[in-house]
Amino acid sequence: MRMPFMFLCLMACLQLGAQPLDRLIRDAPVKKTLTVLASDDMQGRRPGTAGIDKAAAYIARSFGKAGLQPLPGATDGYWQCFETLSATVLDMAVVINGKPLAAADFLAFPGKETLAWDDEGAETVYLDRLSNAVQMLQSWLQSDKDLLVVVDTSHRKALSRMRNMRMQRMGKGSVMVVLVAEPVCYYKVQGSARIARSRYANVVGMIPGRSRAGEKVLFSAHYDHLGIGKAVGQDSVYNGANDDASGTTAVIHLARYFGRMPAPERTLVFAAFTAEESGGYGSRYFSRQLNPDSVVAMFNIEMIGTESKWGANSAFITGYERSDFGSLLQESLQGSGFVFHPDPYPSQNLFYRSDNATLAALGVPAHTVSTSKMDGEKYYHTVDDEVETLDIANMTRIIRAIALSSQGIVGGLRTPRRIPKR
């Protein structure tokens, strides 16, 4: 008897959600929101500029009008403020087992202006390979630990590639990568660096759940873009209408929609992340502010302003095969004419190229919804990514499809399978 009852509950939930979709998510308001976010006044929404601050303020006002609450314990309302550090090495000397290392044999990522380790200053980590150097560095640099990372000399090319990285960190620790052919018995590190601090802000609000308030469903997008750059003709503003004002617009209108619906069973969190383009720092910081085990599902929305490769009324979901998230959504859309497809661009590794990646690595069924034709979006990262190039009607239908397909998860009747932690 349980399954038929659950099915009837789900159908009732979907019917309740479907009735006001056309009335609450409409083309004209969607276009208005998109136009504000992608206007020249926002200066391309580059972090650290007055333009992105304007965009954050607009998103916060929109969340307020939708009736969202700040997260518990928030001290800045909807603003989730944080800073990252980056370092310029001024001088550095490394001695391993009494022998000075050549500059080509070490790589420093200081977290402080002065570095002075003498045998016990850092935790020593031995690695036999550096094939995933970027991911490992990102993890190390978000930690408060001081690390001496010892790598065999056979990986000199990998170290050379790492040397070209410009990493920021939210942790306070320093990381020193050294090429050494023998175990490290004694080390000494002395040096200095110039530390620069960059300030950022996510914009986050919530609708508290009822019977399952401790379980969270996350709707997110990144609101930053490339800012003002090299002029093409008379235009130098990289407005990012599709990337990702379209996703941010979707999050705002989903917040408005659910804010006018009966209170959900699960808590809904709406997040506009910053600094996706420069390293995903907004979603990284966000993921440290909550228990990832409490997040039941993440709907990340990225570039939905153009038709997908299948045409109208369709989108794709990254990492479709990694959980049953996509199939659950598609089951909820039966009879709607809308189709969520698996990611058609697996070679581009899109699952780990957007803000869903951080939470997915922590086990959350975190996926990105997109329509971007990655083999043919001619306005991607150009000054021509403007509102006029987008299909507003189709974008509105995608937002409605996300709202409708999420009803079972929001209502506590469906729970996607967890993704294995990395």
N, C-alpha and C positions, 0 to 999 in steps of 0.2 A: 504493500500500500504506500510505502514511503516515496518511491520514485514517481508514481503518477501525481501524488500530492505536490512534490517538489516541482514537477513539470507544470502543473496548473498554476502554482505560485509564480513561476518564472514567466509564464505567458501573461498572467495578470500584470506583473511588474513591467513587462515590455510594452503591453498595450497602454498602461498608464503613462509610460515615458514617451511613447510614440505620439500620443494625441496632441501635445502642445509643441512638438518639434518645429513644425512649419511656422508657428506663430512666434515662438521664442528665439529661434535662430534663423534670421532672415538676411537676404542679400545686402540690403541698404545699410543696416547697422554694422555688418561684417566689413563692408567696404569702408565705412567711416572710420572704424578702428584701425584697419590696415593702413589707411591713408595718413592717419596721424602718426603711427609708428614709423612709417617709411618716408615721412616728409623730410625736406631739406633742413627743417628746424632741428631735427634730431642728429644732424651732422654725421650720419652713418653709424651712430651708436657705438663708437669705439670706446672701450674701457678707459677711464681716466679723463674723459672729456665732459664738457657741460652738456653735450648732446645726449649722452647715455644717462646722465642724471635726470634730464627732462623726460626721457623715455621711462625710467624707473618711477618717477613721480606720477606719470600718466597711468602706468600699470597699477600702482598702489591706489590711486583714486578709483580706478575701474574695479579693483577688488573690493574697495569700500562700498561702492554703489551696488555691487553684487551681494553685499551682506556677509562677506567673509570675515572670519575672526583671525587675528594674528595667532601664530603658534604659541602654545603654552610656554611661558618663560621668556617670550620675546621682549627685548628692551627697546627696540626701535620700530615698533609697530609691524608693518608688513616688510620692512627692510631688514634683510639678514646680512649684516655688514661684516667684512673680514678683510685681511690684508695678506699679501704674499711678499716674499723676499726674493731678491735676485742679487747676485754678487759679482763683482769684478775683482779678480785676483790682482793684487798689487805686487806681492812677492811671496814666494813659497819655497821652502826647502824640505826635502823628505830624505830621511836616513833609515835604511832597512838593514838590520843585522850589522850595523856599523859602517855600511857602505852608502854614500850619497847616491840617490837616483837621478838620472838625467831627466830633464824636463819632459822629454818624449815618453817617459816611462810612468808618469803619474798624471792624474787628472783630479783637480780639486773643485768641490762645490761647497764653499764655506757658508755657514749660517750665521757667523759672527764676524766682527771686524778684526779680531785677533784669534789666531789658531795656535795653540801651544800644547801639543800632546807629547808625553814622555812615557812611553811603554804602557801606561794604563789609562791614557786619555780617551780611548775609543774602544768600542766592541769590534773584534776582528771577525770578518766573514770571508770564507773561502768559496770561490766559484770555479767550476770547471768549464764554464762556457758563458758567452755573452750574447747568445742568439736573440734574447728578448730584452736587450739592454734598455730600451726606452721605457717599457713597462716597469722594469725593476728600478730604474732610476726614479721614476715618478713615485713609486711606493716608498723608496728610501727617503726622498726629499719631503715627504709629508709627515715624516716621523721626527720626534724630538731627540732621537738617539744620534750620537756621534759614531760613525761607522768607518772603519778601515777595511775596504773591500779588496781582497787579494785575488788577483787573476793571473793565470799562467801566461807566460810571455808569448805563447803561440797565438794569443788573441790580440796581437798588436793592431791589426786592421780594425777590429771591433772598437778598440779604444780610440782609434783615430776618428771613427764615425761619431762616437760619443762626444768627442772634443768640439764638434760643430753644433752641439745642442745648446740651446739657451733655456735652461730650466728655471722655473720659479718654484718656490716651496711655501707650504703653509706651516711646516714644522720648523723647529728652531735648531735642529741638528745639522752637523756638517758631515759631508761624505767625501772621503778620499779614496780614489780607485788607483791601485798600484799594480804594475806588471812585475811579478817576481817569480823566479824559477824554483824557489826553495821555500820551506816553511818559515814564517816570520817569528823569530824569537825575541827580537828587540826592535823597536821603532821610535823615531823621533820626528815630529812634524812641527815646524814653526813657520808662520807667515801672517800676512795681513790682507785684508780685502775691503773694498768699498761696498757697503750694503745699501741697496735701494729698496724702498717699500712702495708697493702699489696697493691702492685701496679699491675694493670692489663691493658690490651689493647685489645679492639675489633679491627677488621680490616674492614673498611667500604668504599665502593665506589658507584658511581651512574652513570646512563645514563639519562640525562635530557629528559623529555617528550616534546611533541610538543603541541598539542591542549589542553591536560589535564595535564599539567606539575605539577599542585598542588596536583594531585592524585598519590599516590605511590603504587607500587607493590614490595613486599619485598621477596627476595630469601635468605635463611639463613641456617647456620649449625654451630655447635660448633667445634672449632679446638683444644680445650684442651683435655687432657686425664689424666691418673693416674701417669705418670712419671716412675721413677725407684723404684722398690719395692723388696719384698722378692724373692730371686732367686729360679727358678725351673730348676733344672739341671744347665746348664751353662748360662741360660738366666734370666736377671732381668729387662729388659726393657719392659714395658707395652705399646707396639707400637700403639695400638688402630687403626688398619687399618680399621676395620669396624666401630668402635665407636670412633670418627666419622670422621676419615680422608676420609671415603667414601662420607659422606655428604658434607664436605668441598671441596673435589674434584669436586663434582657436581656443587657447587656454582661457582667455578672458571671456569668450562667449560660452564656453562650457561652464565656467564659474557662474555666469549670469543664469544659465539654464538650470543648473542644479540648485542655485540659490532660490529659485522660484518653485522648485518641486518640493514634495513632502520630504522631511528630513531623512537622509539615507541611513541605512543600518550600519554601514562602515564609514569611518571618517574619511572625508575627501580632502586631499591636499593639492593646491594649485601653485605651481612654482614657475617663475620666469628666471632662468639661470643667466648669469653673466659669464664672460670670458670663456665661452665654448670655443671660439675661433682661435684663442691663444693658448689652449691647453686643457680645456674642460675644468677649470679651477672652480667655477661656481657649483657644478654638480658634485665635485669632490668635497668641497666644504659642506654642502648640504648633507651629503651622506654621512658625515661625522656628527651631525646634530641629532640623529635619531637612531633607533635600533633597526637595522635593516630587516631583521626577522619579523618586524611588525608591519612591513610593507607587503601587501598581498599582491599588488600588481602596479606596474608603471606604464602609463600611456605617454611616451615621449613623442612629440609631434614636430616634424622637421620638413620644411619645404613641401607644402601641399597646394601651392598656388597655380600649378600647371597640371594638365592632364597626364596621367600615367601612360606607360607604353600600351596599356590595354584600352585607353580612351576614357571617356567620362564614367562616373559612378564606380570608380575602382581606385584602389591604393594598394601598397604593399607593406608588409611588416617584416622588419629585419629580425634575423634569428628565429624565423618561424618554426624551424625544426628543433629548437632548443627547449621548448616547453609546449604546452597545449593552449597557450594564450590565444594565438591566432585562430585556431579551430573553434575555440569557445566563442570568440567574437563572431566568426562567420556563421555559426549555428544560430546566434541571436539575430542575424540579418536575413534569415530565410524569408523569402517573399518580398524583400525590400528592393531587389534589383541591384543592390550594391555588393561588390565583391572585394574582400581582402585577399590578396595573393601573397605567396611567399616572395621573399626578396629575389628579384631576377638578376642581381648583379653580385653573386657570391664572391667573385674574384676581387671585388673592391673592399671587402671586409667592412661593410657599412655598420655591422652590429657593434663594432668596437670603435666607431668613428663619431659617435654622437653621445649626448649626455646620459643615455641609458646605460652605457658601458660600465660606469663606476658601480651602480647598484646591481647590475647583472653579475659582476664579479663577486658581489657579496651574497649571491643566491637569490636575488629578487627576480621574479618573472618580469623583466624590464625590457621593453621592446620599443622600437621607433616606428611610427606610422609615417609614410612618405609617399609622394607621387613622383619624385624627382627622376627624370630620365638621365641617369648618370653617364650615359654614353652620348648625350645630346642636349644638355641644358645650356644653350648658347649665351644666356645672360648671367650664368653662375659666376659670382665674384667679379662682376663688371659694374660699371656705372649705369648700365642699362637695366639693372634689376629693379624695375620701377613697377608701381601699382598697375600702370596701363598695360603691362605685358602679361598680367595674370587673368585667369578665368575665375571671376568672383562667384558666379553661380555654381560652378563645380566645386569650388572650395567650400562654399556653404553646405553643399550636400555631403562633403567629407566630414565636416564638423558634426552634422546631424547623425551621420553613420557612426561616428565615435561615441556620441551621446547615447544612441540607441543600443549599440553593441555592448556598451559597458554596463547596462542596467542590471544584468544578472550578478556581476561582480560587485557593483555598488550596493546592491540589495542583499548581499551576503548569501546568495543562492548558488554562486559558482566561485570556485577558487582555482586559479591556474597552478599547474605543477611548478615547483621551484626549479631554478636553474642550478646545476652543480657549482659550488663556489670555486673560484680560481685561487 
